[in-house]
């Protein structure tokens, strides 16, 4: 019989300052929705969302400014004029996590907690040894075959 591991459930990252590695970025150009997935050295994950387009299909200047600052800080290059959304993957950013509590839209008698990123600054890497889940996955080697071992090179 298979055993299913239990988790402690979802908990927001505690308030404080962390170094995050950007491990993925999703961009839906049609709707202007950009999601940046981050992980800190302890393996805690956070997603930062930007709505780069308003409901009328026009550029959302506030979100563009916020993302521009985020990306320039992650790249540690404040002269860059445009980027591909994937350019910031595997870059690091130091950010303060701030909690905002608001009444739930579904049940106004309950509060929900949002974890937002406040002050940001460039980072070269984690300040402490990362857990395995926080480490970048190495890119597949161009010489390694996709199907597994290269027997010819082993037999030489």
N, C-alpha and C positions, 0 to 999 in steps of 0.2 A: 504494500500500500504506500503510495507517495505521500510524503510529508510536505506541507506548505509552510514556509517560514512566515512568521508574523512580524509586522513592523510596528513602530510606535505611532504610526499615523503621520499625517502632515503637520509639521510645525514650522512656522516661519523662522528664518535665520534670526538669531538674537541680535538685538541692537549692538552696534560697535563698528569698528573699522576693520575691513578685511581686504586682502588681495584676492582678486578673482581672475581666473583664466577664462577667456571667451572660447567655448568649445564648439559652438554652432551658431549660425545666424540663418533665419528664415525670412524671406522677403516676398510678399505677394504684391507685385508691381501693379496689378489691376486695381487693388483696393488701397494701396499705399500702407500696408500693414507690415511692420518689421519687428521681429522678435529676436533678441540677443540672449542666448543661453550662457550662463556663467556658472562656475563652480569654484569654491574656495578650497584651501589646502585640506580642510577637514572633510571634504566631499559634499558639503551642503550646497545645494543648487538654488539658483535664482534666475528668473526670466525678466528681462527688462523689455517692455513693449513700447513701440513708437507708432503713432498713427500719422504718417507723413502726408496724408491727403485728408481733406475735410469731406463732409457728406455731399458737397457739390462737385467733388472731383478736382478741387483747387488745392494747391500746395498749402499745407498747414505750417506756417512760418515758425510758430513756437516749437512744434515737434521737430522740424528741420533744424532749428537752432540747437535744441537739446541733443539730438542725435549727432549733429556736427561736432559739438563740444565733446560728447562721449567718445566718438570715433577718433578725433584728433588727440584726445588724451590717451586712449588705448594705444594708438600708433606712436605717441610721443612725437608728433609732427604737426605743429600748428600752422604749417604753410600749405598743407595739402588742400587742393581745390575740389576734388571729387574722388570717390572710391567705388569699387565694387563691394557689395555688402559682405562678401567673403574675405576681403582683405584684412579684417580685424580678427579673424579666427586665429587662435593660439597666441594672441597678444594678451597682456595682463593689464589690469587696472586696479588701483587702490580706491576703495569707495566706502563711505560711511553708510551703514544700514540704519534707516530710521523707520520706526513703526508709526503708522497712522491708524487710529481706531475710529470707525464710523458705524452708524446704524446700518444694519443689514437691509437691503432692498426687499428681500423676501419676508423678513420678520423684523420690523422696526424695534421690537423689544430686545433684540439681540444685537451685539456689536460684532463687527468683523475687523480683523487686523490686516493691514496692507504693509508689506515690507518694501520700502522705497529706497533708492540710492540717493544719498545726499552729496556731500563734498566728494569730489573725485580728483585723483592725481595719477600721473603715470607710474607704472611699476615694471621692473625688469623680470620679475618672477615671484614665486612665493617666498615669504619671509621665513617659513618653517618647512620641514619635510612634509610633502603631500602624501595623503593616503593614496593607494593605487587608483581609486575611482577618479581622483583629481588630476592624474598625470595624463599628458597627451598620448594618444595612441599613435605609434609610429606608422608612417606611411608605408605602404607595401613597396618592397624593393623592386626596381625595374627589372633586375636580373632574376628574381624569383618567379617561377611560373605560378599562375593563378590557381592551378589544381593541386598544389602541394609541393613535395620534394622534387628536385631535378635529379633524377637517377643518373643521367649521363655525367653530370659534374661530380657526383659522389663516386662513380666508378673510375674516374681518371686518376 
